[in-house]
Amino acid sequence: MADRRPNKHLIKCLRLPGRLKRWLVTSQNMQNTQKTKTPQAEVVAPIKSNYRVRRELTYLYLLATLSIYLAMAPVVSSNFYNTNLLFLPVKENKFNNRWHDRDAQEVFFKNKDGKSLQGIYLPSEKNDRVVLIHHGQYGNAAFHLANFKFLLQPQDGLFIYDYAGFGKSEGSPTIRGMADDARSAYDCLVQKLKIDPKRIVHFGISLGSGPAALVASEKTCGGLILFSPYTTLKETSRNIFPILNIYPDFLLTDYDFDSAACVKKMKAPLFMVHGDCDFVIPVSHADKIFEAAHQPKTFYRLEGQGHGIYLSNELLTDLHRFVRNLR
């Protein structure tokens, strides 16, 4: 269809009143201006729209990444880490009343949360010392007791217990709960079994070294024995799982042990053993603990040994002498 709008050159040639001629020319200029601006608006609009979409997608990606980061933090997903990495309990329904040619007593006591915990007590006639065993992350008290015959001397008694969720003990294991269970086991010895606190010797191995050092620093005892100890669980977990280095301390756990600080407060003698090729808990942890401890203290740094320790006759002799000489 032909464009019937008046041409501005024709308008100038026509003999029209001045006011009408100016109005027609102005109207034509405005129409030409709209023709030239419309395509620019159509081009710019999509660019602004694409930028907005990219920005929103970036925000969504950052939000999703932050949500995953926080959701996988140990302090948030503590149940996952406790049941799959830190604690590996094995339930036990039976009880063996004879261990290492000695009669055993099954003892039940309550922890701070009111859960029933199981202990196995091997008394001696004299009970010069009673070794309180804080075992490691795997199995149960019966499983570990089979390996601790070297602690059982004729004149000494032995008591081993299960953390919540292990063996016959009720509940579920947690780091804070493990500390409360260790205190409850000590109270059971003193209050229920009537053992003199000065005759109690704590023995903590691997994961159990933390609660052993804690209770030894808080309550009266005769001595402390640590095998393959760690300073803090935060430091240990970062050694074993380097990916956890992306988390600050407050996102790792809401409770932790500090064995170096505990032995510094402790007045009882210390006997410690650690392999210098331990890749689970590096021997540097033991170095820090030993440096913080007061005299008297003994440190067997076993050359070429890892987390599983081989006990030589010399080491066993010194260990038994350490327990025997405790006041």
Order of alpha helices (4+ residues) and beta strands (2+ residues): alpha-alpha-alpha-beta-beta-beta-beta-beta-beta-beta-alpha-beta-alpha-beta-alpha-beta-alpha-alpha-beta-alpha-beta-alpha
